[in-house]
Amino acid sequence: MLVAAAVCPHPPLIAPELAGAAAPELDGLREACVSALRSLAEAAPDVLIAVGAAEEIAEPVAYGPDAAGSLAPWGADVRTGAGTPVLPLSLTVGRLLADLAGAGPVAGYQAVPSGSSPQECLRAGAELAGRAGRVGLLVMGDGSAKLTVKSPGYHDPRAEAYDEALARALCGADARALAALDAAEAAELWVAGRAAFQVLAGAAGEARPRGELLYHDAPYGVGYLVARWSLG
């Protein structure tokens, strides 16, 4: 059963080593992520699982608690974990944040294909929630990368409304709204977190958690949202 969740974005620049002189620009984001993760740890789940989408896989991939990641492809070989880096970007940043927050051991890392259908994501979430009596999820996902003319995907006039809808759903812990996200529209708007958000919806099921939005901004033209959910 899902008892708590933390939702965080996964920009490589969240690692100060990559941001350089611009690192202070994301201090507020880092602080919000740490706060969300500490709340997740305080819920005392039996297992804590990190979930993130990956474009480079065609099937879901489960990684063990010792899986390592690196941000070398994004400019600096910032590593988390030991051994050969295997985690995709979303889960590499997730592990970095969990380490930063001291959120306790992560039992596993679940990567879902970015192109997974909503139904596949919902089923995956329900399966994760059934792994223990008390399950905590760290859900890694960005909003749209088409919010401004300086965004990685340039500007799409639909992007702002989409991100606002995401913010409302995360703030209100509205699993039904997340489950109803349109996969095709999300792909068009470069919403990297759509699949992970729908895994969260599947994990919540018919429960009615409490939600709180801790951060919602687009400092680099990409929607970054931080939220925490609790079922008490």
C-alpha positions as CSV (number, residue, x, y, z in Angstrom):
1,M,0.0,0.0,0.0
2,L,1.3,3.5,-0.9
3,V,1.7,5.5,2.3
4,A,3.7,8.5,1.0
5,A,5.3,9.9,-2.1
6,A,7.7,12.6,-3.1
7,V,7.7,14.1,-6.6
8,C,10.9,15.8,-7.8
9,P,12.2,16.9,-11.2
10,H,15.5,15.6,-12.7
11,P,17.5,18.4,-14.3
12,P,21.2,17.6,-14.4
13,L,21.9,21.1,-13.2
14,I,20.5,20.2,-9.9
15,A,24.0,18.9,-9.2
16,P,26.0,22.0,-8.2
17,E,29.1,20.6,-10.0
18,L,27.3,20.9,-13.3
19,A,25.7,24.3,-12.6
20,G,29.0,26.0,-11.7
21,A,28.5,29.7,-11.0
22,A,24.7,29.4,-11.7
23,A,24.3,26.8,-8.9
24,P,22.6,29.2,-6.5
25,E,19.8,29.7,-9.0
26,L,18.5,26.2,-8.1
27,D,19.0,26.4,-4.4
28,G,15.2,26.8,-3.8
29,L,14.6,23.7,-6.0
30,R,17.2,21.6,-4.1
31,E,15.7,22.7,-0.7
32,A,12.2,21.7,-1.8
33,C,13.4,18.3,-3.0
34,V,15.2,17.6,0.2
35,S,12.1,18.7,2.2
36,A,9.9,16.4,0.2
37,L,12.3,13.5,0.6
38,R,12.6,13.9,4.3
39,S,8.8,13.9,4.6
40,L,8.8,10.6,2.7
41,A,11.4,9.1,5.0
42,E,9.4,10.3,8.1
43,A,6.4,8.3,6.8
44,A,8.6,5.2,7.7
45,P,7.8,3.1,4.7
46,D,8.7,-0.6,4.7
47,V,10.3,-0.1,1.3
48,L,11.2,3.0,-0.6
49,I,11.3,2.8,-4.4
50,A,12.4,5.4,-6.9
51,V,10.5,5.6,-10.2
52,G,11.6,7.5,-13.3
53,A,11.0,7.4,-17.1
54,A,13.7,6.8,-19.6
55,E,13.6,7.3,-23.4
56,E,16.4,4.8,-24.1
57,I,14.4,1.7,-23.0
58,A,11.5,-0.2,-24.6
59,E,10.6,-2.3,-21.6
60,P,10.5,-1.6,-17.8
61,V,13.8,-2.1,-16.1
62,A,14.2,-2.8,-12.3
63,Y,17.5,-1.9,-10.7
64,G,18.7,-3.1,-7.3
65,P,19.6,-0.8,-4.4
66,D,23.3,-0.7,-5.3
67,A,22.7,0.5,-8.9
68,A,25.0,3.5,-9.8
69,G,24.5,6.5,-12.0
70,S,26.6,9.2,-13.6
71,L,25.9,12.7,-15.0
72,A,28.9,12.4,-17.3
73,P,26.8,12.6,-20.5
74,W,25.5,16.0,-19.3
75,G,28.8,17.6,-18.6
76,A,30.5,16.3,-15.4
77,D,31.1,12.8,-14.1
78,V,29.1,13.3,-10.9
79,R,28.5,9.8,-9.6
80,T,26.2,8.2,-7.2
81,G,26.6,4.6,-6.1
82,A,29.5,2.3,-6.8
83,G,30.3,0.3,-9.9
84,T,29.4,0.8,-13.5
85,P,26.8,3.6,-14.0
86,V,23.5,2.0,-15.3
87,L,20.8,4.3,-14.0
88,P,19.0,6.6,-16.5
89,L,19.1,10.4,-15.9
90,S,15.8,10.5,-13.9
91,L,17.0,7.8,-11.5
92,T,20.5,9.1,-11.3
93,V,19.2,12.4,-10.1
94,G,16.8,10.6,-7.8
95,R,19.6,8.7,-6.1
96,L,21.6,11.9,-5.8
97,L,18.7,13.7,-4.1
98,A,18.0,10.7,-1.8
99,D,21.6,10.7,-0.7
100,L,21.6,14.5,-0.2
101,A,18.4,14.3,1.9
102,G,19.6,11.3,3.9
103,A,16.3,9.8,3.1
104,G,17.3,6.3,4.0
105,P,18.0,3.2,1.9
106,V,16.2,3.0,-1.5
107,A,15.2,-0.6,-2.0
108,G,15.1,-0.4,-5.7
109,Y,14.9,1.8,-8.8
110,Q,12.2,1.3,-11.4
111,A,12.6,2.7,-14.9
112,V,9.6,2.9,-17.2
113,P,9.8,3.6,-20.9
114,S,8.8,7.2,-21.6
115,G,6.4,6.0,-24.3
116,S,4.5,3.6,-22.0
117,S,0.8,3.8,-22.3
118,P,-1.3,5.2,-19.4
119,Q,-2.7,1.7,-18.8
120,E,0.8,0.2,-18.6
121,C,1.9,3.0,-16.1
122,L,-1.2,2.5,-13.9
123,R,-0.6,-1.3,-13.8
124,A,3.1,-0.7,-12.9
125,G,2.1,1.7,-10.1
126,A,-0.4,-0.8,-8.6
127,E,2.2,-3.5,-8.7
128,L,4.7,-1.3,-6.9
129,A,2.2,-0.3,-4.2
130,G,1.6,-4.0,-3.5
131,R,5.2,-4.9,-2.7
132,A,4.8,-4.2,1.0
133,G,2.4,-3.1,3.6
134,R,3.9,0.4,3.6
135,V,5.4,1.6,0.3
136,G,7.0,5.0,-0.3
137,L,7.7,6.3,-3.8
138,L,10.2,8.8,-5.0
139,V,8.7,9.9,-8.4
140,M,11.1,11.7,-10.7
141,G,9.6,13.7,-13.5
142,D,9.8,17.1,-15.3
143,G,7.0,19.1,-16.7
144,S,6.9,20.7,-20.2
145,A,10.2,21.7,-21.9
146,K,8.2,24.1,-24.2
147,L,7.2,26.8,-21.8
148,T,9.1,29.7,-23.3
149,V,11.0,30.7,-26.4
150,K,14.2,29.8,-24.5
151,S,13.0,26.3,-23.6
152,P,14.8,23.3,-25.0
153,G,11.8,22.6,-27.2
154,Y,11.0,26.3,-28.0
155,H,7.6,27.6,-27.1
156,D,4.2,25.9,-27.4
157,P,1.2,27.9,-26.4
158,R,-0.4,24.8,-24.8
159,A,2.5,24.2,-22.5
160,E,1.6,26.6,-19.7
161,A,-1.9,25.3,-19.3
162,Y,-0.6,21.7,-19.2
163,D,1.9,22.5,-16.5
164,E,-0.7,24.4,-14.5
165,A,-2.9,21.3,-14.7
166,L,0.0,19.1,-13.5
167,A,0.6,21.5,-10.6
168,R,-3.1,21.3,-9.5
169,A,-3.1,17.5,-9.7
170,L,0.1,17.2,-7.7
171,C,-1.0,19.8,-5.1
172,G,-4.4,18.2,-4.7
173,A,-3.0,14.6,-4.8
174,D,-5.4,14.0,-7.6
175,A,-4.6,10.5,-8.9
176,R,-7.5,10.6,-11.4
177,A,-6.2,13.7,-13.0
178,L,-2.8,12.3,-13.4
179,A,-4.2,9.0,-14.8
180,A,-6.1,11.0,-17.4
181,L,-3.0,12.8,-18.8
182,D,-2.9,12.4,-22.6
183,A,0.3,10.6,-23.6
184,A,0.4,12.0,-27.1
185,E,0.0,15.6,-25.9
186,A,2.6,15.1,-23.3
187,A,5.0,13.8,-25.9
188,E,4.3,16.8,-28.1
189,L,5.0,19.2,-25.2
190,W,8.1,17.3,-24.1
191,V,6.7,16.4,-20.7
192,A,9.4,14.1,-19.5
193,G,7.6,13.1,-16.3
194,R,4.2,11.9,-17.8
195,A,4.9,8.2,-17.5
196,A,6.3,8.5,-13.9
197,F,3.4,10.6,-12.8
198,Q,0.9,8.0,-14.1
199,V,2.8,5.3,-12.2
200,L,2.2,7.4,-9.1
201,A,-1.5,7.5,-10.0
202,G,-1.6,3.8,-10.3
203,A,0.1,3.3,-6.9
204,A,-2.4,5.6,-5.2
205,G,-5.4,3.8,-6.8
206,E,-8.7,4.8,-5.1
207,A,-7.0,6.2,-2.0
208,R,-7.3,9.9,-1.2
209,P,-3.9,11.1,0.0
210,R,-3.1,14.6,1.1
211,G,-0.9,16.6,-1.2
212,E,1.3,19.7,-1.0
213,L,3.1,21.5,-3.8
214,L,6.5,22.8,-2.6
215,Y,7.9,24.2,-5.8
216,H,6.6,25.2,-9.2
217,D,8.8,27.2,-11.5
218,A,10.6,27.1,-14.9
219,P,14.0,28.7,-14.4
220,Y,15.3,27.3,-17.6
221,G,12.1,27.1,-19.6
222,V,11.3,23.6,-18.2
223,G,8.6,23.0,-15.7
224,Y,10.0,21.8,-12.4
225,L,7.5,20.7,-9.8
226,V,8.1,19.3,-6.3
227,A,5.3,17.8,-4.3
228,R,4.7,15.4,-1.4
229,W,1.7,13.1,-0.8
230,S,0.8,11.4,2.4
231,L,-1.9,8.9,3.3
232,G,-1.4,9.5,7.0
